[in-house]
Amino acid sequence: MTNSLVSIQILPKTKEGEDVIPYVDHAISVIDASGLKYEVHPLETTIEGNLSEILPLIEKVNEAMVEKGSTNVISQIKVLYQPIGASMDSLTEKYR
């Protein structure tokens, strides 16, 4: 059972003010490669898993932005840590 939901909005600063969408797409590909469950939303991506897996992934996403050419990165994150279990489905099922 997973214990956390973490939402991340990544704001990479590009070298010459170019479009950030390719950077965001790359960030999502790093999240996808992790194998953790996630959902992309218009302003953020939510990841479901154990906090001990997600926090290193957040670090990896930030490093990937710099490797792609970003001069710095702001990551806005929200964390739900719930030791008895946390899932996106349980929080949103009444809306679906």
Protein Blocks (a to p, Z undefined) as FASTA:
>chain_A
ZZbdcddddddddfkopafklmmmmmmmmmmmnopacdddfkbccddddfklmmmmmmmm
mmmmmmnopabdcddddddddfkbpcfklmmmmmZZ
